[in-house]
Amino acid sequence: MFKRKCKITFIKHGTTINTEERRFFDDERFPAINETGRIEMENISEWIASSGIKTDKIYTSPALRCVQSTRILSDIYNQDFEILYNFTSRKKGIFNGLSVEEIMQKFPNKIEQFYQDAENYTPENAEPLIEFNKRINNIIQNIIKNNIHKRLIIITHGEIIQSAIANAIGIPLNNQFKIYIPAGSATQISYFEDFSSLIYSGYIPTLR
């Protein structure tokens, strides 16, 4: 049998006003999760606790929306968490703070390039996707190195989870955005010596 190095359950933070407005955003200080986001996190946390998913450690990205989401999980799971201060979202450059509709108005055709030609197009002052993926993969590999044979939960951003999946199973850059990671969802990846296996992706328990 293959010997597993680490199992990580990634959870996307709860909904914020920017989620609902389809707004590109990389600020770590705000926004907070809203009432929908709180309910999403309560549901995914209760599902994790009731389904018997065990964890040795809980991590979170430093953004307010991630820390708030993690506190809900931590309270329900009755377990402390650690902040990964370098596990931050991709810098959006000139797209930062704009909704998809506003980008279409201000930068015609750029949104199509952003999604469909990610390998060659990077918005001005933004982090290139290939560099973002390298950064995220290096952090994940370091987390695994420090947690051999452990089971982890990481609450983070959807694009980081997309990157983790793409790195784990070799999805091309131009297809990475097609991985659907809704707010308050769970994705699990098992890491082995020579390969990684995606167990499930973007799972959402039934909302109350």
Secondary structure as GFF3:
##gff-version 3
##sequence-region A 1 208
A	DSSP	beta_strand	4	12	.	.	.	ID=ss1
A	DSSP	alpha_helix	17	20	.	.	.	ID=ss2
A	DSSP	alpha_helix	35	50	.	.	.	ID=ss3
A	DSSP	beta_strand	57	60	.	.	.	ID=ss4
A	DSSP	alpha_helix	64	77	.	.	.	ID=ss5
A	DSSP	beta_strand	82	83	.	.	.	ID=ss6
A	DSSP	three_ten_helix	93	95	.	.	.	ID=ss7
A	DSSP	alpha_helix	100	106	.	.	.	ID=ss8
A	DSSP	alpha_helix	110	116	.	.	.	ID=ss9
A	DSSP	alpha_helix	129	145	.	.	.	ID=ss10
A	DSSP	beta_strand	150	156	.	.	.	ID=ss11
A	DSSP	alpha_helix	158	169	.	.	.	ID=ss12
A	DSSP	three_ten_helix	173	178	.	.	.	ID=ss13
A	DSSP	beta_strand	186	192	.	.	.	ID=ss14
A	DSSP	beta_strand	196	203	.	.	.	ID=ss15
###
